[in-house]
């Protein structure tokens, strides 16, 4: 097996990048671990320490695809703006980023959709990280009986706006104004602790 001169993290990252490109050009159904390995100049067995098969490779691809939305959202959560303003900005940005990813990267959206149907960890981990960001802002507002309950309610009540599957049903419709109105109604009518 040829040496790549890369660290294990770099090998994993390179395999994910190659996989993303293969999915974009060939579609998720034609992704093969052996083709990724060939593009890297190694045997497919060399990738098994990182991915035990196509499902694990797809999960890593989906994790990378989803994670690209998290940093801008964390910046909003960490900003000094009032919490209510940050919550609205956070959701609008989440919607905008997810919409861009669904409309601009349809093949990787298909991989995401397959991962959700299979119940892979990537989508669950992503959801937990997003809810963690939101919880900090919700805590500042003292919404609902508990931060956890208010965070879950806000997140799932707005899911019709930011869930990639729902976005894909209405690709040409920008629903930002409706999202803002929904959030304002929810935040203004919510009991405070």
C-alpha positions in Angstrom: 0.0 0.0 0.0 1.5 3.4 -1.0 2.2 5.9 1.8 0.1 9.0 1.6 2.2 11.1 4.0 -1.0 12.2 5.8 -2.1 12.0 9.4 -5.1 9.8 10.1 -7.3 12.9 10.4 -6.1 14.1 7.0 -6.7 10.7 5.4 -10.3 10.7 6.8 -10.9 14.3 5.7 -9.5 13.6 2.2 -11.7 10.5 1.8 -14.7 12.6 2.8 -13.9 15.3 0.3 -13.4 12.8 -2.5 -16.7 11.1 -1.5 -18.5 14.4 -1.6 -17.2 15.1 -5.1 -18.1 11.6 -6.3 -21.6 12.0 -4.9 -22.0 15.4 -6.6 -20.9 14.0 -10.0 -22.2 10.4 -9.9 -24.9 10.4 -7.3 -25.0 8.8 -3.9 -26.0 5.3 -5.3 -22.8 5.1 -7.2 -20.5 5.9 -4.4 -18.1 3.0 -3.6 -15.5 2.9 -0.9 -13.2 1.1 -3.4 -13.5 4.1 -5.9 -12.7 6.6 -3.1 -9.6 4.5 -2.2 -8.5 4.3 -5.8 -8.8 8.1 -6.1 -6.5 8.3 -3.1 -4.0 5.8 -4.5 -4.6 3.2 -1.7 -6.5 -0.1 -1.4 -10.0 0.0 -0.1 -8.8 -2.0 2.9 -6.7 1.0 3.9 -9.8 3.0 4.5 -11.5 0.4 6.8 -9.8 1.8 9.9 -11.7 5.1 9.2 -15.0 3.8 7.6 -16.2 0.2 8.1 -18.2 0.5 4.9 -20.3 2.7 2.6 -22.8 3.5 5.4 -20.1 4.9 7.7 -18.6 6.9 4.8 -22.0 8.4 4.0 -22.5 9.3 7.6 -19.2 11.1 7.7 -20.2 12.9 4.5 -23.5 13.9 5.9 -21.8 15.1 9.2 -19.5 17.3 7.2 -22.3 18.6 5.0 -24.5 19.5 8.0 -21.6 21.0 10.1 -21.0 23.8 7.6 -24.2 25.5 9.0 -23.0 25.4 12.6 -20.2 28.0 12.7 -22.3 31.0 11.5 -25.0 30.0 13.9 -22.6 29.8 16.8 -21.4 33.3 15.9 -25.0 34.6 16.2 -25.5 32.7 19.5 -22.3 34.2 20.9 -23.0 37.8 19.8 -23.8 40.6 22.2 -27.2 41.5 20.6 -30.3 41.0 22.8 -31.4 37.4 23.1 -34.7 37.7 21.3 -33.0 39.4 18.4 -30.4 36.7 18.2 -33.0 33.9 18.3 -34.8 35.4 15.3 -31.5 36.0 13.5 -30.4 32.5 14.4 -33.5 30.9 12.9 -33.5 33.0 9.8 -29.8 32.2 9.2 -30.5 28.5 9.9 -33.3 28.6 7.3 -31.2 30.5 4.8 -28.2 28.2 5.1 -30.3 25.0 4.9 -32.1 26.4 1.9 -28.9 27.2 0.1 -27.5 23.7 0.9 -30.6 21.9 -0.3 -31.0 23.9 -3.5 -27.4 24.2 -4.3 -26.2 20.7 -3.4 -29.0 18.3 -4.4 -26.9 15.2 -4.5 -25.6 15.7 -1.0 -29.1 16.5 0.2 -30.1 13.1 -1.2 -27.3 11.5 0.9 -28.6 13.5 3.9 -32.1 12.2 3.3 -30.9 8.6 3.1 -29.0 9.0 6.4 -32.1 10.3 8.1 -34.2 7.4 6.9 -31.5 5.0 8.1 -31.3 6.7 11.4 -27.6 7.4 11.4 -25.9 9.4 14.1 -24.9 12.4 12.0 -28.3 14.0 11.9 -28.9 13.4 15.6 -25.5 14.9 16.6 -26.2 17.9 14.4 -29.6 18.4 15.9 -28.1 18.2 19.4 -25.5 20.8 18.6 -28.0 23.2 17.1 -30.3 22.8 20.1 -27.4 23.5 22.4 -26.7 26.8 20.7 -30.4 27.8 20.9 -30.7 26.8 24.5 -28.2 29.4 25.6 -30.2 32.2 24.1 -33.5 30.7 25.4 -32.1 30.6 28.9 -31.4 34.3 28.7 -35.1 35.0 28.0 -36.3 32.7 30.8 -38.9 31.2 28.4 -41.4 28.5 29.4 -41.4 26.2 32.3 -37.9 25.1 31.5 -35.1 26.0 29.0 -35.1 22.5 27.6 -38.8 22.5 26.9 -38.8 26.0 25.4 -35.8 25.1 23.2 -37.4 21.9 21.9 -40.7 23.7 21.3 -39.2 26.6 19.4 -37.0 24.2 17.3 -39.7 21.8 16.3 -42.4 24.4 15.9 -40.2 26.1 13.3 -39.1 22.8 11.6 -41.5 23.5 8.7 -39.1 26.3 7.8 -35.7 24.8 8.3 -36.0 21.1 7.9 -34.2 20.2 4.6 -36.8 17.8 3.5 -39.6 20.4 3.8 -37.4 23.0 2.1 -37.0 20.6 -0.9 -40.8 20.4 -1.3 -41.0 24.2 -2.0 -37.6 25.0 -3.6 -38.7 28.3 -5.2 -40.5 29.8 -2.2 -38.5 32.0 0.2 -40.4 31.7 3.4 -38.3 34.1 5.5 -41.1 36.6 6.1 -43.4 33.9 7.4 -40.6 32.5 9.6 -40.1 36.0 11.2 -43.8 36.4 11.9 -44.0 32.9 13.4 -41.0 33.6 15.7 -42.4 37.0 16.7 -45.7 35.5 17.6 -44.1 32.7 19.6 -41.6 34.9 21.5 -44.2 37.6 22.3 -46.8 35.2 23.5 -44.5 32.9 25.5 -44.8 32.9 29.3 -41.7 34.0 31.1 -40.3 32.4 34.2 
